[in-house]
Amino acid sequence: MLRDREDATDVVHALFVDLIPRWNRDMDLPYLYRAITNRCLNVVRDRGTRARLLLREQQSAAPVARVKLEDQVVGLGLIAALTERLDQSHLEVLVARFVDDMTQEEIAEHLGLSRKTIGKRLDRIRDEVIALRGQEASA
């Protein structure tokens, strides 16, 4: 059922470990078969669920690797460099705008600031990206 001898051995061992506290009760063979079958089905279901969750996480994490900053695409390396050059308030705006895809109005409401302040912070972030890109080109 599991198509892997080691996984099957693990399931059987786990069942017997769980049965140790109830060892003094009578357990018939059909009960053991049902218990092993149910545990194997759980392992098969868990594999499918784990695969779906990993795929979903990879898909949700993929856009973070390349963030579009106006007409430029910013990679994770550039974002990491920005974290060293920007203060906390600018980083909050960076994440809200380019990772969470919030509008300037939404960011302003969320942070309790004016939209004009958010615009100025985005301008500073853009200037830092341009400066970092210039350093990359000259290196």
C-alpha positions in Angstrom: 0.0 0.0 0.0 2.8 2.4 0.8 5.2 1.2 -1.9 8.1 1.6 0.5 9.3 -1.1 2.9 10.8 1.3 5.3 7.7 3.4 5.6 5.6 0.3 6.2 8.0 -0.8 8.9 7.8 2.6 10.5 4.0 2.4 10.5 4.0 -1.0 12.1 6.5 0.0 14.7 4.5 3.2 15.5 1.4 1.1 16.0 3.0 -1.3 18.4 4.6 1.6 20.3 1.1 3.1 20.7 -0.3 -0.2 21.8 2.3 -0.7 24.6 0.3 1.1 27.3 -2.8 -1.0 26.4 -0.8 -4.3 26.2 -2.9 -6.1 28.9 -6.0 -5.9 26.7 -6.8 -8.5 24.2 -6.2 -7.4 20.6 -7.4 -9.6 17.8 -5.7 -9.9 14.4 -8.6 -8.1 12.5 -8.1 -5.1 14.8 -4.4 -5.0 14.0 -5.1 -5.2 10.3 -7.6 -2.4 10.5 -5.2 -0.2 12.5 -2.3 -0.8 10.1 -4.5 -0.1 7.1 -5.8 3.1 8.6 -2.3 4.3 9.5 -1.1 3.5 5.9 -4.0 5.4 4.4 -3.1 8.4 6.7 0.5 8.2 5.4 -0.7 8.2 1.8 -3.1 11.1 2.5 -0.3 13.1 4.3 2.0 12.6 1.3 -0.6 14.1 -1.0 -1.4 17.0 1.3 2.3 17.7 1.9 2.9 17.8 -1.9 0.0 20.2 -2.4 1.1 22.5 0.4 4.7 22.5 -0.9 3.5 23.4 -4.4 1.2 26.1 -3.0 4.1 27.6 -1.0 6.4 27.5 -3.9 3.9 29.3 -6.0 3.1 31.9 -3.4 6.8 32.5 -2.7 7.7 32.8 -6.4 6.6 36.4 -6.9 8.8 37.6 -4.0 11.9 36.5 -5.9 11.3 39.1 -8.6 9.5 42.3 -7.5 8.5 44.9 -10.1 9.5 48.4 -9.1 7.9 50.6 -11.6 9.6 49.6 -14.9 12.4 47.6 -13.2 12.5 44.1 -11.8 14.1 43.8 -8.5 15.6 40.4 -7.4 16.0 39.0 -3.9 19.7 40.1 -3.9 18.7 43.7 -4.5 16.0 43.5 -1.9 18.6 42.2 0.6 20.9 45.1 -0.2 18.0 47.5 0.3 17.4 46.2 3.8 20.9 47.3 4.7 20.4 50.8 3.2 16.9 51.7 4.2 15.5 52.4 7.7 12.5 50.5 9.2 9.9 52.9 8.0 11.0 52.6 4.3 11.2 48.8 4.6 7.6 48.7 5.8 6.6 50.7 2.7 8.7 48.5 0.5 7.1 45.3 1.8 3.6 46.7 1.8 3.9 48.0 -1.8 5.9 45.4 -3.6 5.4 42.2 -1.7 1.9 42.7 -0.3 0.9 44.6 -3.5 -0.9 47.4 -1.6 -1.8 50.7 -3.2 -0.3 53.9 -1.8 -3.7 54.8 -0.2 -3.9 51.4 1.5 -0.3 51.7 2.8 -1.1 55.2 4.1 -4.2 54.0 5.9 -2.4 51.0 7.3 0.6 52.9 8.6 -1.4 56.0 9.6 0.5 58.3 7.3 -0.4 60.6 4.5 -0.3 59.3 0.9 2.2 62.0 0.1 4.6 60.6 2.8 4.2 57.2 1.3 5.0 58.6 -2.2 8.1 60.3 -0.9 9.3 57.0 0.7 8.6 55.2 -2.5 10.7 57.8 -4.4 13.6 57.2 -1.9 13.3 53.4 -2.4 13.4 53.9 -6.2 16.5 56.2 -5.8 18.2 53.5 -3.7 17.4 50.8 -6.3 18.9 53.0 -9.1 22.0 53.6 -7.0 22.4 49.9 -6.3 21.9 49.1 -9.9 24.6 51.6 -10.8 27.0 49.9 -8.3 26.2 46.5 -9.9 26.9 47.9 -13.4 30.2 49.4 -12.4 31.3 46.3 -10.5 
